[in-house]
Structure formats: structure tokens, C-alpha cells
Amino acid sequence: MHRLLLVLATLAVSFTANAQSKFLPNAADAKRAAEGIVASIAASNFPGAWKEMKPLSVIPGSEIDVFEAQFNSQVESILRRFGSPIDYELVREESLGASLVRYQFLVRHEKAPLRWMFVFYRAEKGWVMTDFKFDGNAPTFFPGGV
């Protein structure tokens, strides 16, 4: 019962939180914002990356906080498997029409790469981040990858 109340409270906060405070004027600025987030990740400045992400995203701040807590609980095992981050590169930029763009980055680590993806949408007031994710599934870097 306590767990159910915690979940409901989290959902209530998620629906009432308004994390977004910044709209980007164009896709080039969205790309620069995504690169800034990834640069922080590649510099092992994870808290800085999440802080940069919050005002740009329609994802409620409370959901990003949950992601951050989950990431922090796994960061040691990620670093053991992939090694420390070294640098990053933009490997793919895809647009659908004039209103949706996805940036895919390869973050180079000592042992293996991680893929970070960010989706931005051209809303009425400007460009906003609608989704992000990361994984270590290297074949997915390639078109038609597994």
C-alpha cells in the first residue's frame, strides 16, 4: 500500500510539474543544445547534463529526477563495462518534415561506445526536447542495425 501511494504521489507531481522554461528558436539551436548535453556527459559531468536538459524538455522535471536517480545507481556498473567517457561525436541527424529532428551521438568510452539520442519537436513557441535515451547496443549505430 505504501508503494502504491508513493507511485501515485510521483505521478501527481509529474502531471503538475512544469519543467520546461525555454523554447529554442530553430533546429540549429536544438542541435547545439543536444551537443552541450552530450559534452557534459562525455566530461563525466552527469548532473550538469541533466540540469541542461530540464528547461529544454517537455518531460516533467520529476521524471528527469527519477532518471537521474536510476542512472546514478547504475553509473558504477556502466563505467566498469564501458570505461570512462573520452569524447563524443555526432553520428546521425535525421529530420521528419520540418517539425521533428533526432540527433544521435556516439560517446566514446575507454572500452566501448554508448549511443545517446535526443528528439526535438518544433512546437508552436519553438523547439523542445520530447525524448532522450541511451544504450550500449553498438549495432544500432548502423542503418538497419539490430
Contacts in CASP RR format, 6 or more apart in sequence:
PFRMAT RR
TARGET T0000
AUTHOR 0000-0000-0000
METHOD contacts of the structure
MODEL  1
MHRLLLVLATLAVSFTANAQSKFLPNAADAKRAAEGIVASIAASNFPGAW
KEMKPLSVIPGSEIDVFEAQFNSQVESILRRFGSPIDYELVREESLGASL
VRYQFLVRHEKAPLRWMFVFYRAEKGWVMTDFKFDGNAPTFFPGGV
10 62 0 8 1.000
10 66 0 8 1.000
13 60 0 8 1.000
13 62 0 8 1.000
14 60 0 8 1.000
14 61 0 8 1.000
14 62 0 8 1.000
14 63 0 8 1.000
15 60 0 8 1.000
17 60 0 8 1.000
17 61 0 8 1.000
17 62 0 8 1.000
18 60 0 8 1.000
19 54 0 8 1.000
19 55 0 8 1.000
19 57 0 8 1.000
19 58 0 8 1.000
19 59 0 8 1.000
19 60 0 8 1.000
19 61 0 8 1.000
19 62 0 8 1.000
19 64 0 8 1.000
20 54 0 8 1.000
20 55 0 8 1.000
20 56 0 8 1.000
20 57 0 8 1.000
20 58 0 8 1.000
20 128 0 8 1.000
21 55 0 8 1.000
22 55 0 8 1.000
22 56 0 8 1.000
23 123 0 8 1.000
23 125 0 8 1.000
23 126 0 8 1.000
23 127 0 8 1.000
23 128 0 8 1.000
24 30 0 8 1.000
24 33 0 8 1.000
24 56 0 8 1.000
24 120 0 8 1.000
24 126 0 8 1.000
24 127 0 8 1.000
24 128 0 8 1.000
25 126 0 8 1.000
25 127 0 8 1.000
26 127 0 8 1.000
27 95 0 8 1.000
27 101 0 8 1.000
27 120 0 8 1.000
27 122 0 8 1.000
27 127 0 8 1.000
29 127 0 8 1.000
30 101 0 8 1.000
30 103 0 8 1.000
30 120 0 8 1.000
30 127 0 8 1.000
30 129 0 8 1.000
31 90 0 8 1.000
31 93 0 8 1.000
31 101 0 8 1.000
31 103 0 8 1.000
33 52 0 8 1.000
33 56 0 8 1.000
33 129 0 8 1.000
34 103 0 8 1.000
34 105 0 8 1.000
34 118 0 8 1.000
34 120 0 8 1.000
34 129 0 8 1.000
35 90 0 8 1.000
35 103 0 8 1.000
35 105 0 8 1.000
36 52 0 8 1.000
37 49 0 8 1.000
37 52 0 8 1.000
37 53 0 8 1.000
37 118 0 8 1.000
38 49 0 8 1.000
38 88 0 8 1.000
38 105 0 8 1.000
38 107 0 8 1.000
38 116 0 8 1.000
39 88 0 8 1.000
40 46 0 8 1.000
40 48 0 8 1.000
40 49 0 8 1.000
40 52 0 8 1.000
41 49 0 8 1.000
41 85 0 8 1.000
41 88 0 8 1.000
41 107 0 8 1.000
41 116 0 8 1.000
42 85 0 8 1.000
42 86 0 8 1.000
42 87 0 8 1.000
42 88 0 8 1.000
42 107 0 8 1.000
42 108 0 8 1.000
43 85 0 8 1.000
44 84 0 8 1.000
44 85 0 8 1.000
46 68 0 8 1.000
46 71 0 8 1.000
46 72 0 8 1.000
46 75 0 8 1.000
47 68 0 8 1.000
50 64 0 8 1.000
50 67 0 8 1.000
50 68 0 8 1.000
53 64 0 8 1.000
53 129 0 8 1.000
53 132 0 8 1.000
54 61 0 8 1.000
54 64 0 8 1.000
56 128 0 8 1.000
56 129 0 8 1.000
57 64 0 8 1.000
57 128 0 8 1.000
57 129 0 8 1.000
57 130 0 8 1.000
57 132 0 8 1.000
58 121 0 8 1.000
58 123 0 8 1.000
58 128 0 8 1.000
58 129 0 8 1.000
58 130 0 8 1.000
59 129 0 8 1.000
59 130 0 8 1.000
59 131 0 8 1.000
59 132 0 8 1.000
78 114 0 8 1.000
81 111 0 8 1.000
81 112 0 8 1.000
82 109 0 8 1.000
82 110 0 8 1.000
82 111 0 8 1.000
82 112 0 8 1.000
82 113 0 8 1.000
82 114 0 8 1.000
82 136 0 8 1.000
83 109 0 8 1.000
83 110 0 8 1.000
83 111 0 8 1.000
83 112 0 8 1.000
84 109 0 8 1.000
84 110 0 8 1.000
85 107 0 8 1.000
85 108 0 8 1.000
85 109 0 8 1.000
85 114 0 8 1.000
86 108 0 8 1.000
86 109 0 8 1.000
86 110 0 8 1.000
87 107 0 8 1.000
87 108 0 8 1.000
88 105 0 8 1.000
88 106 0 8 1.000
88 107 0 8 1.000
88 108 0 8 1.000
88 116 0 8 1.000
89 105 0 8 1.000
89 106 0 8 1.000
89 108 0 8 1.000
90 103 0 8 1.000
90 104 0 8 1.000
90 105 0 8 1.000
91 104 0 8 1.000
91 105 0 8 1.000
91 106 0 8 1.000
91 141 0 8 1.000
92 102 0 8 1.000
92 103 0 8 1.000
92 104 0 8 1.000
92 141 0 8 1.000
93 101 0 8 1.000
93 102 0 8 1.000
93 103 0 8 1.000
93 104 0 8 1.000
94 101 0 8 1.000
94 102 0 8 1.000
94 104 0 8 1.000
95 101 0 8 1.000
98 122 0 8 1.000
99 121 0 8 1.000
99 122 0 8 1.000
100 119 0 8 1.000
100 120 0 8 1.000
100 121 0 8 1.000
100 122 0 8 1.000
101 119 0 8 1.000
101 120 0 8 1.000
102 117 0 8 1.000
102 118 0 8 1.000
102 119 0 8 1.000
102 120 0 8 1.000
103 117 0 8 1.000
103 118 0 8 1.000
103 120 0 8 1.000
104 115 0 8 1.000
104 116 0 8 1.000
104 117 0 8 1.000
104 141 0 8 1.000
105 115 0 8 1.000
105 116 0 8 1.000
105 117 0 8 1.000
105 118 0 8 1.000
106 113 0 8 1.000
106 114 0 8 1.000
106 115 0 8 1.000
106 141 0 8 1.000
107 113 0 8 1.000
107 114 0 8 1.000
107 115 0 8 1.000
107 116 0 8 1.000
107 134 0 8 1.000
112 136 0 8 1.000
112 138 0 8 1.000
113 136 0 8 1.000
113 138 0 8 1.000
113 141 0 8 1.000
114 134 0 8 1.000
114 135 0 8 1.000
114 136 0 8 1.000
115 134 0 8 1.000
115 135 0 8 1.000
115 136 0 8 1.000
115 137 0 8 1.000
115 138 0 8 1.000
115 140 0 8 1.000
115 141 0 8 1.000
116 132 0 8 1.000
116 133 0 8 1.000
116 134 0 8 1.000
117 131 0 8 1.000
117 132 0 8 1.000
117 133 0 8 1.000
117 134 0 8 1.000
118 129 0 8 1.000
118 131 0 8 1.000
118 132 0 8 1.000
119 129 0 8 1.000
119 130 0 8 1.000
119 131 0 8 1.000
119 132 0 8 1.000
120 127 0 8 1.000
120 128 0 8 1.000
120 129 0 8 1.000
120 130 0 8 1.000
121 127 0 8 1.000
121 128 0 8 1.000
121 130 0 8 1.000
137 146 0 8 1.000
139 145 0 8 1.000
139 146 0 8 1.000
140 146 0 8 1.000
END
